[in-house]
Amino acid sequence: MPVHLAAHHDHLGCLELLLDCTPTERCYWRDKKTQGTPMHHAAAGGAVRCLRRLLKVENPDVTTKSGRTAVSLAAQAGSVSCLEALIDQAEADPQRADEDGMTPVHYAAQAGHLNCTHWLVRRARCSLNDSRKKDGATAMHLAAGKGRCPILQWALNRELSFGEELDVFGRTPVHYAAEEGQITVLRTFAKFPRVHLDVKDFLGRTPSNLAERRGHSACVRFLDACLQQRHPDGEGALFAKLTRSISSPGGLNNKLNRRNSNRRSGRRKHISSVYLEEKTLTDTESGSTRELPPTEEIATHIVSALISQVGMMSIAPVVPDVPLHRRIINNLVKKIKRQTSTEDFTVTL
């Protein structure tokens, strides 16, 4: 409607003319798309003059179809003047959430408006950590996912946030930045030692795991380098690589899941961490004892110990397939030959 357009573009003269010429019951009609009033359009456009005029006749806390107020629209537009008119003068609620749980500070941080975020935190007493969406995400999560480094650095410098906020999935802002490939945000987090770069979510995934799944190789290399620098002994980066190799799409866990899904329910799935002891084994197939090289002899001793302890049917699928049993034992022998120590080791299929 014309009154909405005049309010959005801050044409105060046109707005006054339209308000005088249009009946009162038609001036404040809602648009068909968002069910927003002229006040909402003025706040979304940062039109502070028209907004002050409309606040004389409109309720500042009226919402659109999605539950958004004029305060959230002004915060998304980055207009501090509109926020002052709505909150200081009209006494609108600065922490009212919409249907998704988004508050004005969420919109300001997501859009990267540092001035609005600072004003809402300092003047309106909004919190970067307490206000949460339905999925548990805070303003820090959204800012990290969108690459808003100035807001993150300001919050971390002022200790308004420690980068350890969790959503309903246990993910921190570091997870959001890594998943979206925001390497600049990761560099910002790496400057603060109190921000953990290898924290796991509730599914056991680290930021490096999420970055690798999305194909952000630069983020993966950067996180590994940071972990190596924070842990000079190498345990941090090694742990991250091992975790990725297990939980990545081509890792051990997914390979086992794909293999086991194709087997019948009655079959034995796999051997995990079977500790063996050294015992004597003779060549049962030929019936004679033969001299073996040291490494092969040790390997056959270990396979014999495995068979004697858990039985043939425990190390092979439960099917009457002798060649398959032989292949499994041969694979065991090949793997055990590579072991450097025979005192204590693990065989994993």
Solvent accessible surface area in square Angstrom, and as a share of the most:
residue,aa,sasa,rsa
1,M,88,0.39
2,P,84,0.53
3,V,10,0.06
4,H,4,0.02
5,L,112,0.56
6,A,7,0.06
7,A,0,0.00
8,H,63,0.28
9,H,105,0.47
10,D,34,0.17
11,H,96,0.43
12,L,52,0.26
13,G,56,0.54
14,C,71,0.42
15,L,0,0.00
16,E,56,0.25
17,L,113,0.56
18,L,48,0.24
19,L,19,0.09
20,D,112,0.58
21,C,95,0.57
22,T,38,0.22
23,P,64,0.40
24,T,99,0.58
25,E,125,0.56
26,R,110,0.40
27,C,4,0.03
28,Y,57,0.22
29,W,119,0.42
30,R,94,0.34
31,D,25,0.13
32,K,193,0.82
33,K,177,0.75
34,T,64,0.37
35,Q,66,0.29
36,G,1,0.01
37,T,8,0.05
38,P,0,0.00
39,M,0,0.00
40,H,4,0.02
41,H,50,0.22
42,A,0,0.00
43,A,0,0.00
44,A,40,0.31
45,G,35,0.34
46,G,29,0.28
47,A,2,0.02
48,V,29,0.16
49,R,128,0.47
50,C,0,0.00
51,L,0,0.00
52,R,105,0.38
53,R,54,0.20
54,L,0,0.00
55,L,29,0.14
56,K,157,0.66
57,V,81,0.47
58,E,21,0.10
59,N,94,0.48
60,P,20,0.13
61,D,39,0.20
62,V,35,0.20
63,T,33,0.19
64,T,19,0.11
65,K,139,0.59
66,S,52,0.34
67,G,16,0.15
68,R,38,0.14
69,T,2,0.01
70,A,0,0.00
71,V,1,0.00
72,S,3,0.02
73,L,26,0.13
74,A,0,0.00
75,A,0,0.00
76,Q,78,0.34
77,A,44,0.34
78,G,27,0.26
79,S,17,0.11
80,V,42,0.24
81,S,50,0.33
82,C,0,0.00
83,L,0,0.00
84,E,59,0.26
85,A,0,0.00
86,L,0,0.00
87,I,22,0.11
88,D,71,0.37
89,Q,115,0.51
90,A,30,0.23
91,E,140,0.63
92,A,4,0.03
93,D,61,0.32
94,P,23,0.15
95,Q,87,0.39
96,R,100,0.36
97,A,47,0.36
98,D,21,0.11
99,E,101,0.45
100,D,85,0.44
101,G,11,0.10
102,M,15,0.07
103,T,9,0.05
104,P,0,0.00
105,V,1,0.01
106,H,0,0.00
107,Y,21,0.08
108,A,0,0.00
109,A,0,0.00
110,Q,49,0.22
111,A,32,0.25
112,G,30,0.29
113,H,58,0.26
114,L,63,0.31
115,N,113,0.58
116,C,1,0.00
117,T,0,0.00
118,H,70,0.31
119,W,17,0.06
120,L,0,0.00
121,V,16,0.09
122,R,92,0.34
123,R,140,0.51
124,A,13,0.10
125,R,183,0.67
126,C,7,0.04
127,S,34,0.22
128,L,5,0.03
129,N,39,0.20
130,D,118,0.61
131,S,19,0.12
132,R,97,0.36
133,K,50,0.21
134,K,157,0.67
135,D,49,0.26
136,G,8,0.07
137,A,1,0.00
138,T,0,0.00
139,A,1,0.01
140,M,1,0.00
141,H,0,0.00
142,L,18,0.09
143,A,0,0.00
144,A,0,0.00
145,G,12,0.12
146,K,105,0.45
147,G,24,0.23
148,R,78,0.29
149,C,20,0.12
150,P,86,0.54
151,I,2,0.01
152,L,0,0.00
153,Q,66,0.30
154,W,27,0.10
155,A,0,0.00
156,L,1,0.00
157,N,90,0.46
158,R,127,0.47
159,E,105,0.47
160,L,45,0.23
161,S,0,0.00
162,F,101,0.42
163,G,1,0.01
164,E,62,0.28
165,E,16,0.07
166,L,76,0.38
167,D,8,0.04
168,V,84,0.48
169,F,101,0.42
170,G,1,0.01
171,R,39,0.14
172,T,1,0.00
173,P,0,0.00
174,V,0,0.00
175,H,0,0.00
176,Y,30,0.12
177,A,0,0.00
178,A,0,0.00
179,E,29,0.13
180,E,87,0.39
181,G,23,0.22
182,Q,51,0.23
183,I,42,0.21
184,T,76,0.44
185,V,0,0.00
186,L,0,0.00
187,R,116,0.42
188,T,7,0.04
189,F,0,0.00
190,A,28,0.22
191,K,131,0.56
192,F,23,0.10
193,P,112,0.70
194,R,82,0.30
195,V,0,0.00
196,H,100,0.45
197,L,3,0.02
198,D,48,0.25
199,V,41,0.24
200,K,91,0.39
201,D,8,0.04
202,F,138,0.57
203,L,128,0.64
204,G,31,0.30
205,R,45,0.17
206,T,4,0.02
207,P,0,0.00
208,S,3,0.02
209,N,3,0.02
210,L,6,0.03
211,A,0,0.00
212,E,68,0.30
213,R,109,0.40
214,R,132,0.48
215,G,59,0.57
216,H,55,0.24
217,S,64,0.41
218,A,44,0.34
219,C,2,0.01
220,V,15,0.09
221,R,154,0.56
222,F,42,0.17
223,L,0,0.00
224,D,18,0.09
225,A,60,0.46
226,C,12,0.07
227,L,4,0.02
228,Q,80,0.35
229,Q,148,0.66
230,R,76,0.28
231,H,74,0.33
232,P,113,0.71
233,D,102,0.53
234,G,16,0.15
235,E,116,0.52
236,G,10,0.10
237,A,8,0.06
238,L,103,0.51
239,F,100,0.42
240,A,4,0.03
241,K,106,0.45
242,L,97,0.48
243,T,19,0.11
244,R,26,0.10
245,S,59,0.38
246,I,72,0.37
247,S,22,0.14
248,S,16,0.10
249,P,80,0.50
250,G,48,0.46
251,G,5,0.05
252,L,79,0.39
253,N,68,0.35
254,N,43,0.22
255,K,111,0.47
256,L,25,0.12
257,N,92,0.47
258,R,127,0.47
259,R,85,0.31
260,N,22,0.11
261,S,87,0.56
262,N,129,0.66
263,R,59,0.22
264,R,183,0.67
265,S,118,0.76
266,G,61,0.59
267,R,78,0.29
268,R,126,0.46
269,K,104,0.44
270,H,61,0.27
271,I,10,0.05
272,S,69,0.45
273,S,60,0.38
274,V,31,0.18
275,Y,134,0.51
276,L,12,0.06
277,E,111,0.50
278,E,102,0.46
279,K,88,0.37
280,T,111,0.65
281,L,60,0.30
282,T,66,0.39
283,D,38,0.20
284,T,108,0.63
285,E,131,0.59
286,S,74,0.48
287,G,69,0.66
288,S,62,0.40
289,T,107,0.62
290,R,131,0.48
291,E,174,0.78
292,L,36,0.18
293,P,74,0.47
294,P,102,0.64
295,T,81,0.47
296,E,43,0.19
297,E,70,0.31
298,I,54,0.27
299,A,1,0.00
300,T,20,0.12
301,H,26,0.12
302,I,3,0.01
303,V,2,0.01
304,S,14,0.09
305,A,0,0.00
306,L,3,0.01
307,I,53,0.27
308,S,71,0.46
309,Q,83,0.37
310,V,59,0.34
311,G,27,0.26
312,M,64,0.28
313,M,92,0.41
314,S,34,0.22
315,I,5,0.03
316,A,2,0.01
317,P,12,0.08
318,V,81,0.47
319,V,31,0.18
320,P,142,0.89
321,D,52,0.27
322,V,89,0.51
323,P,73,0.46
324,L,39,0.19
325,H,17,0.08
326,R,118,0.43
327,R,132,0.48
328,I,21,0.11
329,I,33,0.17
330,N,80,0.41
331,N,71,0.36
332,L,0,0.00
333,V,21,0.12
334,K,117,0.50
335,K,75,0.32
336,I,5,0.03
337,K,80,0.34
338,R,175,0.64
339,Q,70,0.31
340,T,143,0.83
341,S,55,0.36
342,T,50,0.29
343,E,159,0.71
344,D,101,0.52
345,F,18,0.08
346,T,49,0.29
347,V,7,0.04
348,T,58,0.34
349,L,44,0.22
